[in-house]
Amino acid sequence: MTITSPKTSSKLDLVKHYKSYYSARNTPEVLTLEEAHYLSLTGQGDPNGADFKAGIQALFPVAYGIKFLCKSRGKDFTVPKLEAQWWFDKRYAGLSMAEAPRQIPRADWQWRLLIRLPDFVTAEVVASVRKAVLEKKKVALIGDVSCYTLTEGKVVQMLHNGPFDREPESLQIMQEFMTLHNLKHAGHHHEIYLSDFNKVAPAKLKTILREPVQ
């Protein structure tokens, strides 16, 4: 399955227009993703730690600043769901998808926060808004927010229901699916947070888990 670009509208809702991108089944499936553009911020450490929280707090003001600028120019859009890529240092090579989050110290987890942007948002717009938000909020981390283009191509994905610390259970199911279909891991682990984990109880969280494969 290939995801195509949405039709233009007065207010672009990326979640609704890219329905396949923002949805997943309770069992593993394979799909093909096209190139997508994001706001991005990289870091390292525990997802429950201060640095990860600070990254989110730096990313969203820039995303909303871009939205309001685009709206003033007649191209409004809804800021979509938070996403993140996760990966680990090469010294942990050999651990399975399910073993890695259990055995690797959280201080060594590397991440890239992502918020998808419409194709009409240019690098110049991002730079302009970032500068304005940085001057207003005086938070140095905002200066590290950047544009990022991701072409994952073929992926295996699955909807994980429940707390993050039980993700290895879903990752194990995905790994077995990949083994059965002779698919090899080919990129960073990718998560899309369909629920606001600051407001939703852990048992009710819904997260898309995505693994690039070849």
TAQUI-V921845 format. One record per pair of residues at least 24 apart in sequence whose ideal C-beta (glycine too) atoms are under 10 Angstrom apart, sorted by sequence separation. I is the first residue (numbers start at 1). J is the second residue. If there is no record, write none. Layout:
# TAQUI-V921845
i & j
I & J
I & J
This chain:
# TAQUI-V921845
i & j
39 & 63
86 & 110
87 & 111
123 & 147
167 & 191
187 & 211
188 & 212
38 & 63
85 & 110
86 & 111
87 & 112
122 & 147
156 & 181
186 & 211
187 & 212
56 & 82
85 & 111
86 & 112
121 & 147
185 & 211
186 & 212
187 & 213
39 & 66
84 & 111
85 & 112
156 & 183
164 & 191
184 & 211
185 & 212
186 & 213
187 & 214
1 & 29
3 & 31
56 & 84
84 & 112
85 & 113
155 & 183
183 & 211
184 & 212
185 & 213
186 & 214
1 & 30
2 & 31
3 & 32
5 & 34
55 & 84
83 & 112
84 & 113
85 & 114
154 & 183
156 & 185
164 & 193
183 & 212
184 & 213
185 & 214
1 & 31
2 & 32
3 & 33
4 & 34
83 & 113
84 & 114
115 & 145
117 & 147
183 & 213
184 & 214
1 & 32
2 & 33
3 & 34
82 & 113
83 & 114
117 & 148
155 & 186
160 & 191
182 & 213
183 & 214
1 & 33
2 & 34
52 & 84
82 & 114
83 & 115
113 & 145
154 & 186
155 & 187
181 & 213
3 & 36
81 & 114
82 & 115
83 & 116
115 & 148
153 & 186
154 & 187
157 & 190
159 & 192
164 & 197
178 & 211
80 & 114
81 & 115
82 & 116
114 & 148
116 & 150
152 & 186
153 & 187
160 & 194
161 & 195
163 & 197
177 & 211
80 & 115
81 & 116
113 & 148
152 & 187
155 & 190
157 & 192
159 & 194
174 & 209
178 & 213
79 & 115
80 & 116
112 & 148
114 & 150
151 & 187
152 & 188
166 & 202
173 & 209
174 & 210
175 & 211
177 & 213
47 & 84
79 & 116
80 & 117
150 & 187
165 & 202
166 & 203
170 & 207
174 & 211
79 & 117
80 & 118
112 & 150
150 & 188
152 & 190
163 & 201
164 & 202
167 & 205
171 & 209
47 & 86
77 & 116
162 & 201
163 & 202
166 & 205
170 & 209
174 & 213
39 & 79
77 & 117
78 & 118
150 & 190
162 & 202
163 & 203
167 & 207
171 & 211
43 & 84
77 & 118
162 & 203
163 & 204
164 & 205
38 & 80
76 & 118
161 & 203
162 & 204
163 & 205
167 & 209
40 & 83
41 & 84
42 & 85
75 & 118
77 & 120
161 & 204
162 & 205
164 & 207
40 & 84
77 & 121
161 & 205
162 & 206
163 & 207
38 & 83
40 & 85
44 & 89
75 & 120
160 & 205
161 & 206
162 & 207
75 & 121
160 & 206
161 & 207
36 & 83
38 & 85
70 & 117
73 & 120
159 & 206
160 & 207
70 & 118
159 & 207
160 & 208
66 & 115
158 & 207
159 & 208
160 & 209
67 & 117
70 & 120
158 & 208
159 & 209
64 & 115
66 & 117
67 & 118
70 & 121
157 & 208
158 & 209
63 & 115
66 & 118
69 & 121
73 & 125
157 & 209
158 & 210
60 & 113
62 & 115
63 & 116
156 & 209
157 & 210
158 & 211
47 & 101
52 & 106
59 & 113
63 & 117
67 & 121
155 & 209
156 & 210
157 & 211
58 & 113
59 & 114
60 & 115
66 & 121
70 & 125
155 & 210
156 & 211
157 & 212
11 & 67
55 & 111
59 & 115
66 & 122
69 & 125
155 & 211
156 & 212
157 & 213
49 & 106
52 & 109
55 & 112
56 & 113
69 & 126
154 & 211
155 & 212
156 & 213
12 & 70
22 & 80
48 & 106
49 & 107
55 & 113
63 & 121
152 & 210
154 & 212
155 & 213
21 & 80
22 & 81
46 & 105
47 & 106
52 & 111
56 & 115
66 & 125
69 & 128
70 & 129
152 & 211
153 & 212
154 & 213
11 & 71
17 & 77
21 & 81
45 & 105
46 & 106
49 & 109
51 & 111
65 & 125
66 & 126
69 & 129
152 & 212
153 & 213
154 & 214
17 & 78
22 & 83
45 & 106
46 & 107
52 & 113
65 & 126
68 & 129
151 & 212
152 & 213
153 & 214
16 & 78
18 & 80
21 & 83
44 & 106
45 & 107
46 & 108
47 & 109
66 & 128
67 & 129
150 & 212
12 & 75
13 & 76
14 & 77
15 & 78
17 & 80
44 & 107
45 & 108
46 & 109
63 & 126
65 & 128
66 & 129
69 & 132
85 & 148
101 & 164
102 & 165
10 & 74
11 & 75
12 & 76
13 & 77
14 & 78
15 & 79
16 & 80
44 & 108
45 & 109
47 & 111
62 & 126
65 & 129
66 & 130
101 & 165
10 & 75
11 & 76
12 & 77
13 & 78
14 & 79
15 & 80
44 & 109
45 & 110
46 & 111
64 & 129
65 & 130
85 & 150
102 & 167
103 & 168
10 & 76
11 & 77
12 & 78
13 & 79
14 & 80
15 & 81
43 & 109
44 & 110
45 & 111
63 & 129
65 & 131
101 & 167
102 & 168
8 & 75
9 & 76
11 & 78
13 & 80
14 & 81
43 & 110
44 & 111
62 & 129
65 & 132
66 & 133
83 & 150
85 & 152
101 & 168
9 & 77
12 & 80
42 & 110
43 & 111
61 & 129
62 & 130
65 & 133
100 & 168
42 & 111
43 & 112
61 & 130
62 & 131
64 & 133
98 & 167
99 & 168
102 & 171
41 & 111
42 & 112
43 & 113
62 & 132
63 & 133
97 & 167
98 & 168
101 & 171
41 & 112
42 & 113
61 & 132
62 & 133
65 & 136
97 & 168
98 & 169
100 & 171
40 & 112
41 & 113
58 & 130
61 & 133
62 & 134
96 & 168
98 & 170
99 & 171
40 & 113
41 & 114
60 & 133
61 & 134
97 & 170
98 & 171
99 & 172
38 & 112
39 & 113
40 & 114
41 & 115
97 & 171
98 & 172
38 & 113
39 & 114
40 & 115
58 & 133
61 & 136
62 & 137
96 & 171
97 & 172
98 & 173
38 & 114
39 & 115
58 & 134
61 & 137
96 & 172
97 & 173
98 & 174
99 & 175
112 & 188
114 & 190
116 & 192
37 & 114
38 & 115
39 & 116
40 & 117
65 & 142
97 & 174
98 & 175
111 & 188
114 & 191
36 & 114
38 & 116
39 & 117
61 & 139
97 & 175
98 & 176
110 & 188
111 & 189
112 & 190
114 & 192
37 & 116
38 & 117
58 & 137
96 & 175
36 & 116
37 & 117
57 & 137
62 & 142
111 & 191
36 & 117
37 & 118
58 & 139
61 & 142
97 & 178
37 & 119
39 & 121
57 & 139
58 & 140
59 & 141
63 & 145
36 & 119
37 & 120
38 & 121
58 & 141
59 & 142
62 & 145
35 & 119
37 & 121
57 & 141
58 & 142
61 & 145
62 & 146
37 & 122
54 & 139
57 & 142
58 & 143
59 & 144
60 & 145
37 & 123
40 & 126
55 & 141
58 & 144
59 & 145
39 & 126
54 & 141
58 & 145
97 & 185
101 & 189
37 & 126
55 & 144
96 & 185
100 & 189
39 & 129
51 & 141
55 & 145
39 & 130
97 & 189
22 & 116
21 & 116
18 & 116
43 & 141
41 & 141
87 & 187
88 & 188
14 & 115
15 & 116
17 & 118
41 & 142
43 & 144
87 & 188
88 & 189
14 & 116
42 & 144
85 & 187
86 & 188
87 & 189
14 & 117
41 & 144
85 & 188
86 & 189
14 & 118
40 & 144
41 & 145
42 & 146
84 & 188
85 & 189
86 & 190
40 & 145
41 & 146
84 & 189
85 & 190
86 & 191
12 & 118
39 & 145
40 & 146
42 & 148
84 & 190
85 & 191
12 & 119
39 & 146
40 & 147
41 & 148
83 & 190
84 & 191
12 & 120
38 & 146
39 & 147
40 & 148
83 & 191
84 & 192
38 & 147
39 & 148
40 & 149
82 & 191
83 & 192
84 & 193
8 & 118
37 & 147
38 & 148
40 & 150
82 & 192
83 & 193
37 & 148
38 & 149
81 & 192
82 & 193
6 & 118
8 & 120
36 & 148
37 & 149
38 & 150
80 & 192
81 & 193
82 & 194
97 & 209
5 & 118
6 & 119
36 & 149
37 & 150
81 & 194
82 & 195
5 & 119
35 & 149
36 & 150
81 & 195
82 & 196
97 & 211
35 & 150
36 & 151
81 & 196
82 & 197
35 & 151
36 & 152
48 & 164
33 & 150
34 & 151
35 & 152
47 & 164
33 & 151
34 & 152
35 & 153
33 & 152
34 & 153
32 & 152
33 & 153
31 & 152
32 & 153
33 & 154
31 & 153
32 & 154
33 & 155
31 & 154
32 & 155
84 & 207
30 & 154
31 & 155
33 & 157
83 & 207
30 & 155
31 & 156
83 & 208
85 & 210
29 & 155
30 & 156
31 & 157
81 & 207
29 & 156
30 & 157
81 & 208
83 & 210
85 & 212
28 & 156
29 & 157
28 & 157
29 & 158
28 & 158
29 & 159
27 & 158
28 & 159
25 & 157
26 & 158
27 & 159
24 & 157
25 & 158
26 & 159
23 & 157
24 & 158
25 & 159
26 & 160
24 & 159
26 & 161
21 & 157
23 & 159
24 & 160
20 & 157
56 & 197
28 & 170
56 & 198
27 & 170
26 & 170
47 & 191
28 & 173
29 & 174
53 & 198
27 & 173
28 & 174
26 & 173
27 & 174
28 & 175
30 & 177
28 & 176
29 & 177
30 & 178
28 & 177
48 & 197
27 & 177
28 & 178
47 & 197
30 & 181
28 & 180
28 & 181
30 & 183
28 & 183
33 & 190
24 & 192
23 & 192
22 & 192
24 & 194
21 & 192
23 & 194
22 & 194
15 & 192
33 & 210
15 & 194
31 & 210
33 & 212
28 & 209
24 & 206
24 & 207
25 & 208
28 & 211
30 & 213
24 & 208
23 & 208
24 & 209
22 & 208
24 & 210
21 & 208
21 & 210
